[in-house]
Structures are given as C-alpha cells and as structure tokens.
Amino acid sequence: TIALHRVFDFPNDTLIFDVGHQAYTHKLLTGRYSEFSTLRQFNGLSGFTNREESNYDFVTAGHSGTALSIALGKAEANRLQSNDNYVVVVIGDGSFTNGMTFEALDACASSKNIKLVIVLNDNEMSISKNVGAMAKYLAKIRTKEGYFRFKDAVQNGMLKIPLIGKGMVRSVKYVKSTVKDYYYGSNTFEHFGFVYLGPVDGHNVEMLIRVLHRAQTLKCPVLVHVNTVKGKGYLPAQHKGVSGQHRKAFLGRFSA
C-alpha cells in the first residue's frame, strides 16, 4: 500500500481494494490516522472502504470478487473520456477462485488500450489456507523468481552501455521471451491478455516501487504478482492469527 501511494497519484488515479478491510493502511495514509481508534465502532471509521469518509475511496464495498469488474468499468470509462489516469485494483489470491473475477479477467482480454494495473496480493491465505487448482497454480509460478532477477540484471547492464545500450535492449526481445519460456513458460494471466510482472517480494518497498513504475509505462492491462506473508511484522498474526484481545491492544495505540 505504501508503494502504491508513492507511485500513483491518488485520488486522481483510482485505487480499489477487492476486500475492504485490506484498506487499513490506505486509511492511515489518507488523512484518517487520528480517527483510526474508532475503527468498526458506532459513528467511527468503517471497516471497509467508504466514499463518505474520503475521496480516496472510490467504492463503498467490502466483499471479495467484485473489485476487478468495477476496475475494468472505470478503466474503460477513462479510455472513452480520454482520461489518462490509472486504475489500480488490489486483489488477493483467495478471490481468484471467484467466478465474477474470472468473468472480469475474460473481459480484460479484449480491452487493450486501458491503464489498468492489478496487484495480486498472494499470501497463500484467505480466511484459511487456500486449496484447489488456482492455489496450486499460483504456488507453481511463485517459485520462478529467477527469471525476474535475471531480466532486471541484463537490462540494467545493457542500458549502461553508451550510445547502443537502448538499441540492444530493444533487439533482445526475442531472447527475453526465450529465456522466460525456459524458466516458467507463458502463464494463464498472459493468455488473458495481461502483461505479467513478478513474482515480487511484497515486503520490499523499493523493489515494488520499481516494478510499479514499470507497470505505469505500459498502456495495457498489467498484472503485478506480489508475494506477502499474512500479518508480516506482527508475530501473533503471523503465527496464531489476531485475537480480539490483540486487536484491541493494537487499536488502543491510536487512541493515545
């Protein structure tokens, strides 16, 4: 969330969270820090994104599976209105089992000239550990990070060569595709019409910023595959889940 706010120009660009309670950090960064201790209380902050709270919240929604359809509609509206802003949607790997998400992915295949960036937040968890074919597929491509590091190293090295560096980068597209196919082949998201970037360490802010800047340069649907650890940095959440007592203690820090 920090990287997204560093790279994109919200609320001129549009940010949509597929599950509203993923937006807590977003709320803290968009003028609601002083009210955060009222989260989920009567007359307090909503537990989800809420347009009545802030113009940084594009939709009032919380249930999984709806965000990509909304984002595609907004991106198409931007294109028709010659609006050059981006639409960014953050969606968890658990939501990729949702039929509505697949319908939106299918529709994206025919939408080439839209500025849509999907951040797939892949922590292998929804309410509990994910199961099924999509979970296994994401686990498979999650292990192929070597290609991304290799591509960055080669491109950065060539760009340092005076005069001919940029031309060399353009000329190795075929080689790049060959190397990518060697590491993991084309993936499902590319068949849906997306440019696929990742997997990326979701806890490495500088790397995320670089990858998101790259996504900005592409005028087509982009999927950024981000690997995260659920509850990273807060041991009770990482190991046992956040109990009501832990949550109360955490929120109490904001009321001081």
C-alpha positions in Angstrom: 0.0 0.0 0.0 2.9 2.4 0.8 4.5 1.6 -2.6 1.2 2.2 -4.4 0.8 5.6 -2.8 4.4 6.5 -3.7 4.0 5.7 -7.3 0.4 6.6 -8.3 -1.4 9.9 -7.9 -4.5 9.0 -5.9 -7.3 10.1 -5.9 -6.7 11.3 -9.5 -5.7 7.7 -10.2 -8.2 5.2 -8.8 -7.4 2.6 -6.1 -9.9 -0.2 -5.5 -9.4 -2.9 -2.8 -11.2 -6.2 -3.5 -11.7 -6.8 0.2 -12.4 -3.6 2.0 -10.5 -4.5 5.2 -7.3 -4.7 3.2 -7.6 -0.9 3.2 -6.5 -0.2 6.8 -3.0 1.1 5.8 -4.7 3.1 3.0 -6.9 4.8 5.6 -3.9 5.7 7.7 -2.2 7.3 4.7 -5.2 9.3 3.5 -6.0 11.5 6.5 -7.7 9.1 8.8 -4.9 8.3 11.2 -6.3 10.5 14.1 -9.6 8.6 13.9 -8.2 5.1 13.5 -9.0 4.1 17.1 -12.7 4.4 16.2 -12.5 1.7 13.5 -15.6 -0.5 13.4 -17.2 1.5 16.2 -20.6 3.3 16.2 -20.0 6.6 14.3 -16.4 5.6 13.8 -14.4 4.6 10.7 -15.8 1.9 8.5 -14.0 -1.4 8.5 -14.1 -1.2 4.7 -13.6 1.5 2.0 -16.3 4.1 2.3 -16.9 7.0 -0.2 -18.5 9.1 2.6 -15.2 9.0 4.6 -12.8 10.1 1.9 -12.5 10.9 -1.8 -9.6 8.4 -1.8 -12.2 5.6 -1.5 -13.6 5.0 -4.9 -16.3 2.5 -3.9 -18.1 1.6 -0.7 -17.6 -2.2 -0.8 -16.1 -5.0 1.1 -17.0 -8.4 -0.3 -14.4 -10.3 -2.3 -14.7 -10.9 -6.0 -16.2 -7.6 -7.1 -13.3 -5.2 -7.5 -11.9 -6.3 -10.9 -15.3 -5.8 -12.6 -15.6 -2.4 -11.1 -12.0 -1.5 -12.0 -12.5 -2.7 -15.6 -15.6 -0.5 -15.9 -13.7 2.5 -14.6 -10.7 1.9 -16.8 -13.0 1.7 -19.9 -14.8 4.9 -18.8 -11.4 6.6 -18.6 -10.5 5.5 -22.1 -13.8 6.7 -23.6 -13.3 10.1 -21.8 -9.7 10.4 -22.9 -8.8 10.4 -19.2 -5.1 9.4 -18.9 -5.3 8.3 -15.2 -4.6 4.8 -14.0 -7.0 2.3 -12.3 -5.3 0.1 -9.7 -7.0 -2.9 -8.1 -5.6 -4.9 -5.2 -7.0 -8.4 -5.1 -6.0 -11.4 -3.0 -5.2 -14.9 -4.3 -8.3 -16.2 -2.5 -10.5 -14.0 -4.7 -9.2 -15.7 -7.8 -11.4 -18.6 -7.1 -14.4 -16.3 -7.6 -16.4 -16.7 -10.8 -17.0 -12.9 -11.1 -13.3 -12.3 -11.1 -12.8 -14.8 -13.9 -15.5 -13.0 -15.9 -13.7 -9.7 -15.5 -10.4 -11.4 -16.5 -12.0 -12.7 -19.6 -13.4 -9.2 -20.5 -9.9 -7.7 -20.0 -8.6 -9.8 -22.9 -10.5 -7.5 -25.3 -9.5 -4.3 -23.6 -6.0 -3.4 -24.9 -5.8 0.3 -24.6 -6.7 0.8 -20.9 -4.5 1.8 -18.0 -5.4 -1.0 -15.6 -2.9 -2.4 -13.0 -3.9 -5.4 -11.0 -1.9 -6.1 -7.9 -2.3 -9.8 -7.0 -1.6 -10.0 -3.3 -0.6 -13.6 -2.9 -0.2 -14.7 0.7 -1.5 -18.3 0.2 -4.3 -17.5 2.6 -7.9 -16.2 2.5 -9.8 -16.9 5.8 -7.8 -20.1 6.0 -5.1 -21.7 3.8 -6.2 -21.7 0.1 -6.9 -25.0 -1.6 -7.7 -26.0 -5.2 -6.2 -25.7 -8.6 -5.7 -21.9 -8.7 -3.9 -22.1 -5.3 -1.6 -24.8 -6.7 -1.0 -22.8 -9.9 0.0 -19.7 -8.0 2.3 -21.7 -5.9 4.0 -23.0 -9.0 4.7 -19.7 -10.6 5.6 -18.2 -7.2 8.8 -20.3 -7.3 10.1 -18.8 -10.6 11.5 -15.6 -9.3 14.9 -16.3 -11.0 13.6 -15.0 -14.3 12.6 -11.6 -12.9 16.0 -11.1 -11.3 17.8 -12.2 -14.5 15.8 -9.9 -16.7 16.5 -6.9 -14.5 20.2 -7.6 -14.3 20.6 -8.0 -18.1 18.5 -4.9 -19.0 20.3 -2.6 -16.4 23.7 -3.8 -17.7 22.9 -3.0 -21.3 21.4 0.4 -20.5 24.8 1.4 -19.1 26.5 0.9 -22.5 26.9 4.3 -24.2 25.1 5.0 -27.4 24.0 1.5 -28.2 22.5 0.4 -24.9 18.9 1.2 -25.6 19.1 -0.4 -29.1 20.4 -3.5 -27.6 17.6 -3.7 -25.1 15.1 -3.4 -28.0 16.9 -6.1 -30.0 16.8 -8.8 -27.3 13.1 -9.1 -27.1 13.1 -12.5 -28.8 15.9 -13.7 -26.4 14.0 -12.4 -23.4 10.9 -14.4 -24.5 13.0 -17.5 -25.0 14.6 -17.2 -21.5 11.2 -16.6 -19.9 9.7 -19.7 -21.6 12.7 -21.6 -20.3 12.1 -20.6 -16.7 8.3 -20.9 -16.5 6.7 -20.6 -19.9 3.8 -18.3 -20.6 1.2 -18.2 -17.8 -2.5 -18.0 -17.5 -2.6 -14.3 -16.9 -0.7 -13.6 -20.2 -3.2 -15.7 -22.0 -5.9 -13.5 -20.6 -4.1 -10.5 -22.3 -2.1 -9.1 -19.3 1.5 -8.2 -19.2 2.7 -10.2 -16.2 5.3 -8.8 -13.8 6.6 -10.9 -10.9 6.6 -12.6 -8.6 7.8 -9.7 -6.5 8.6 -9.6 -2.7 5.6 -7.6 -1.3 7.7 -6.5 1.7 10.5 -4.9 -0.4 9.1 -1.4 -0.9 11.9 -0.3 -3.2 11.5 -3.3 -5.5 7.8 -2.8 -5.5 8.2 0.9 -6.5 10.5 -0.1 -9.4 8.0 -2.7 -10.6 5.0 -0.4 -10.3 6.9 2.3 -12.2 7.4 -0.3 -14.9 3.7 -1.1 -15.0 3.0 2.6 -15.5 4.9 2.7 -18.7 2.6 0.1 -20.3 -0.7 1.2 -21.8 -2.5 -2.1 -21.5 -3.7 -4.3 -18.6 -0.8 -5.3 -16.3 -0.8 -7.8 -13.5 1.8 -7.4 -10.8 2.2 -10.7 -8.8 3.2 -9.8 -5.2 4.1 -12.4 -2.6 3.4 -11.4 1.0 3.3 -13.0 4.4 -0.1 -12.6 6.2 0.5 -10.5 9.3 4.1 -9.8 8.5 5.8 -7.9 11.3 3.2 -8.7 13.9 4.0 -12.1 15.4 0.6 -13.0 16.8 -0.9 -12.5 13.4 1.9 -14.4 11.6 1.7 -17.5 13.9 -1.7 -17.7 15.5 -4.0 -15.1 13.9 -5.1 -11.9 15.6 -7.4 -12.5 18.5 -9.9 -9.9 19.7 -7.6 -9.1 22.6 -4.6 -8.5 20.4 -6.7 -6.3 18.1 -8.0 -4.2 21.0 -4.4 -3.7 22.2 -3.2 -2.7 18.8 -6.0 -0.2 18.1 -5.5 1.2 21.6 -2.2 2.7 20.5 -4.1 5.1 18.2 -6.3 6.5 21.0 -3.3 7.8 23.0 
